């Protein structure tokens, strides 16, 4: 029982006590413009016209700031973050239409939005089934960005999954089919999804990951699903109700 408790505390504490910040001092702000672009793409392709947008686990808050800067002046934005160090970074980005709250959206009984976003979040959550069931009640539309860490080459090499766990705190690993089935299992109606790859459009990723860019590009052009399953390097952007 003591070991179980210490494991739970370990999952929570890497964010609240600064370990994640130590490994990721920018809290991935450099990737935020690209992530915001992908989110705007799925919003526009489905002709959504939200008045309120929320992000759970918003980190440094830069994704919301990017969206706030290009979307209509009648839209209000709220970010929830439980890690104090990340929340301090959020405060630099506040405006009259962009607010940040130190706390858990799921514990805010009065909160409801047109869109709630969970961007690279569920892979960090110990009980993601309960998380998703509760998140479903917080908005009309849900937008999720889910890293697809599982691929044939990664499973064979093993080390990349260990690095994801140690450095960026991933404790769950997904394929496209597992992710979509998981959302259906907890009652989501999946409206649209598409692959994304920050390796192609940002300077992120390891040197080995960048070396795989060419085979990934070529393979994806002809057989996207097989390429993602075999070589990896992609995430999934999902719109659901």
C-alpha positions as CSV (number, residue, x, y, z in Angstrom):
1,X,0.0,0.0,0.0
2,X,2.9,2.4,0.8
3,X,4.5,1.7,-2.6
4,X,1.2,2.4,-4.3
5,X,0.8,5.7,-2.5
6,X,4.4,6.8,-3.3
7,X,3.8,6.0,-7.0
8,X,0.7,8.2,-7.1
9,X,2.6,11.0,-5.4
10,X,5.5,10.6,-7.8
11,X,3.2,11.1,-10.8
12,X,1.7,14.3,-9.3
13,X,4.9,15.7,-7.8
14,X,6.9,15.8,-11.0
15,X,4.7,18.7,-12.0
16,X,4.0,20.4,-8.7
17,X,7.4,20.2,-7.2
18,X,9.5,21.3,-10.1
19,X,11.0,18.2,-11.6
20,X,9.1,18.6,-14.9
21,X,10.2,22.3,-15.0
22,X,13.8,21.2,-14.4
23,X,13.7,18.9,-17.4
24,X,11.6,21.2,-19.6
25,X,12.4,24.8,-18.5
26,X,10.4,26.4,-21.4
27,X,7.4,24.2,-20.8
28,X,7.4,23.7,-24.6
29,X,6.5,27.3,-25.4
30,X,8.5,27.0,-28.6
31,X,6.0,24.4,-29.9
32,X,2.9,26.5,-29.0
33,X,2.5,28.4,-32.3
34,X,2.5,25.2,-34.3
35,X,0.1,23.5,-31.9
36,X,-2.3,26.5,-32.0
37,X,-2.2,26.3,-35.8
38,X,-3.3,22.7,-35.8
39,X,-6.1,23.5,-33.3
40,X,-7.3,26.4,-35.5
41,X,-7.3,24.1,-38.5
42,X,-9.7,21.6,-36.9
43,X,-11.9,24.5,-35.6
44,X,-12.2,26.1,-39.0
45,X,-12.6,22.8,-40.9
46,X,-15.7,22.1,-38.8
47,X,-17.1,25.6,-39.0
48,X,-17.1,26.1,-35.2
49,X,-17.9,29.5,-33.8
50,X,-17.1,29.3,-30.1
51,X,-17.6,32.2,-27.6
52,X,-15.6,30.4,-24.8
53,X,-12.5,28.3,-25.1
54,X,-10.7,26.5,-22.2
55,X,-7.5,24.6,-22.0
56,X,-6.9,22.1,-19.2
57,X,-3.3,21.6,-18.3
58,X,-2.3,24.7,-20.2
59,X,1.3,24.8,-19.1
60,X,2.8,28.2,-19.7
61,X,-0.4,29.3,-21.4
62,X,1.2,30.1,-24.8
63,X,-1.2,28.1,-27.0
64,X,-4.1,30.1,-25.7
65,X,-2.2,33.3,-26.2
66,X,-1.5,32.4,-29.8
67,X,-5.2,31.6,-30.4
68,X,-6.3,34.8,-28.6
69,X,-4.1,36.9,-30.9
70,X,-5.8,35.7,-34.1
71,X,-9.4,34.8,-33.2
72,X,-12.3,37.2,-32.8
73,X,-12.5,39.8,-30.1
74,X,-15.8,38.3,-28.9
75,X,-14.1,35.1,-27.7
76,X,-12.9,34.6,-24.1
77,X,-10.2,32.2,-23.1
78,X,-9.4,30.4,-19.8
79,X,-6.5,28.2,-19.0
80,X,-6.3,25.8,-16.0
81,X,-2.9,24.7,-14.7
82,X,-2.1,22.8,-11.5
83,X,1.7,23.3,-11.6
84,X,2.6,26.5,-9.7
85,X,5.8,27.1,-11.8
86,X,3.9,26.9,-15.1
87,X,1.1,29.1,-13.7
88,X,3.6,31.8,-12.9
89,X,4.5,31.8,-16.6
90,X,0.9,32.1,-17.6
91,X,0.4,35.3,-15.6
92,X,2.7,37.1,-18.1
93,X,0.1,36.4,-20.8
94,X,-3.1,37.5,-19.1
95,X,-5.4,40.0,-20.9
96,X,-9.0,41.1,-20.4
97,X,-10.2,38.2,-22.5
98,X,-7.5,35.7,-21.5
99,X,-7.5,34.4,-18.0
100,X,-5.6,31.7,-16.2
101,X,-6.5,29.8,-13.0
102,X,-4.3,27.8,-10.7
103,X,-6.3,24.7,-10.2
104,X,-8.1,21.7,-11.8
105,X,-10.9,22.4,-14.2
106,X,-12.5,19.1,-13.3
107,X,-12.9,20.4,-9.7
108,X,-14.6,23.6,-10.8
109,X,-18.3,22.6,-10.7
110,X,-19.6,25.8,-12.3
111,X,-17.2,25.7,-15.3
112,X,-18.7,25.0,-18.8
113,X,-17.3,26.1,-22.2
114,X,-18.0,25.9,-25.9
115,X,-14.7,24.1,-26.5
116,X,-12.3,22.5,-24.0
117,X,-8.8,21.5,-25.1
118,X,-6.5,18.9,-23.7
119,X,-3.3,19.3,-25.7
120,X,-0.7,16.6,-25.0
121,X,-2.3,15.9,-21.6
122,X,-3.9,12.5,-21.3
123,X,-0.6,10.6,-21.7
124,X,0.4,12.2,-18.3
125,X,-2.8,11.4,-16.4
126,X,-2.7,8.3,-14.2
127,X,-6.4,7.4,-14.7
128,X,-7.2,8.8,-18.1
129,X,-10.6,7.0,-18.4
130,X,-12.0,8.9,-15.4
131,X,-10.3,12.1,-16.6
132,X,-12.0,11.9,-20.0
133,X,-15.4,11.0,-18.5
134,X,-15.3,14.1,-16.3
135,X,-13.8,16.3,-19.1
136,X,-16.8,15.4,-21.3
137,X,-19.1,17.3,-19.0
138,X,-17.1,20.5,-19.3
139,X,-17.8,21.6,-22.9
140,X,-19.9,21.0,-25.9
141,X,-16.8,20.2,-28.0
142,X,-13.6,18.6,-27.0
143,X,-10.3,19.0,-28.8
144,X,-7.5,16.6,-27.9
145,X,-4.0,16.3,-29.2
146,X,-2.6,12.9,-28.4
147,X,1.0,11.8,-29.0
148,X,1.2,8.4,-30.9
149,X,4.3,7.2,-29.1
150,X,3.8,3.5,-30.0
151,X,5.3,2.4,-33.3
152,X,7.1,-0.8,-34.5
153,X,10.5,0.9,-34.5
154,X,10.1,2.5,-31.1
155,X,8.9,-0.8,-29.5
156,X,12.0,-2.6,-31.0
157,X,14.4,0.1,-29.7
158,X,12.7,0.5,-26.2
159,X,14.9,3.5,-25.2
160,X,12.6,6.1,-26.8
161,X,9.7,5.1,-24.5
162,X,11.9,5.2,-21.5
163,X,13.1,8.7,-22.5
164,X,9.5,9.9,-22.9
165,X,8.6,8.6,-19.5
166,X,11.7,10.1,-17.7
167,X,12.0,13.5,-19.5
168,X,8.5,14.5,-20.5
169,X,6.4,12.4,-18.1
170,X,4.5,10.1,-20.5
171,X,3.1,7.2,-18.6
172,X,0.7,6.0,-21.3
173,X,1.4,5.3,-24.9
174,X,-1.1,5.2,-27.8
175,X,-1.6,4.3,-31.4
176,X,-4.3,6.0,-33.5
177,X,-6.7,3.0,-33.2
178,X,-6.2,2.7,-29.4
179,X,-6.8,6.5,-29.0
180,X,-10.0,6.6,-31.1
181,X,-11.4,3.4,-29.5
182,X,-10.6,4.8,-26.0
183,X,-12.6,8.0,-26.7
184,X,-15.5,5.9,-27.9
185,X,-15.3,3.7,-24.9
186,X,-15.9,6.6,-22.6
187,X,-18.8,8.0,-24.6
188,X,-17.3,10.5,-26.9
189,X,-18.6,11.0,-30.4
190,X,-15.5,11.5,-32.6
191,X,-16.2,14.1,-35.3
192,X,-12.8,14.4,-37.0
193,X,-9.2,13.4,-36.5
194,X,-6.0,13.9,-38.5
195,X,-2.3,13.2,-38.0
196,X,0.1,15.9,-37.1
197,X,3.9,15.9,-37.0
198,X,5.9,18.6,-35.3
199,X,9.1,17.1,-36.6
200,X,8.3,18.4,-40.1
201,X,7.1,21.8,-39.1
202,X,9.2,22.8,-36.0
203,X,12.7,22.4,-34.9
204,X,11.7,20.0,-32.2
205,X,12.6,16.3,-31.8
206,X,15.8,14.5,-31.3
207,X,18.6,14.2,-33.9
208,X,17.5,10.6,-34.6
209,X,13.9,11.7,-35.0
210,X,14.9,14.3,-37.6
211,X,16.9,11.7,-39.5
212,X,13.7,9.7,-39.9
213,X,11.9,12.7,-41.4
214,X,12.6,11.7,-45.0
215,X,11.3,8.1,-44.8
216,X,8.4,9.4,-42.8
217,X,7.5,12.0,-45.4
218,X,7.7,9.5,-48.3
219,X,5.9,6.7,-46.5
220,X,3.1,9.0,-45.2
221,X,2.5,10.3,-48.8
222,X,1.6,6.8,-50.0
223,X,0.4,4.9,-46.9
224,X,-0.1,7.2,-43.9
225,X,-1.5,4.6,-41.4
226,X,1.2,2.0,-42.1
227,X,3.9,4.7,-41.9
228,X,2.6,6.0,-38.5
229,X,2.4,2.4,-37.1
230,X,5.8,1.4,-38.4
231,X,8.0,4.5,-38.1
232,X,6.1,6.8,-35.8
233,X,6.8,10.5,-35.3
234,X,3.1,11.6,-35.4
235,X,0.4,12.7,-33.0
236,X,-3.4,12.8,-33.4
237,X,-5.6,15.9,-33.4
238,X,-9.2,15.0,-32.5
239,X,-12.4,16.9,-32.4
240,X,-15.2,15.1,-30.4
241,X,-18.5,15.8,-28.6
